[in-house]
Amino acid sequence: MKHINIKVTGKVQGVFFRASTKAVADQMGVKGWVKNQKDGSVYIEAEASETILGLFLDWCKEGPEKSVVENVEVADGEIKNYRNFEVIKKNLLW
């Protein structure tokens, strides 16, 4: 099991990126969450095996049909043992 933090930039808001990410994560068995950031990017925390995360990252680099992914930054993180994959719509801490 591995944890990665992903920041996706480009035209990634208003194109169903979060909903599509959840659908793909659920299909692959990836756990974690996704949310829009104020700067127009999408932030994802994901946990799965290294192989599955590689496939998930490949998808993040493409995104859903109407998105235009310009850059994907990835950093290893600490395992948090998420139970499912969620779309976070609002974060009162930003």
Secondary structure as UniProt FT lines:
FT   STRAND          2..11
FT   HELIX           17..28
FT   STRAND          31..36
FT   TURN            38..39
FT   STRAND          42..48
FT   HELIX           50..62
FT   TURN            65..66
FT   STRAND          68..77
FT   STRAND          85..88
FT   TURN            92..93
//
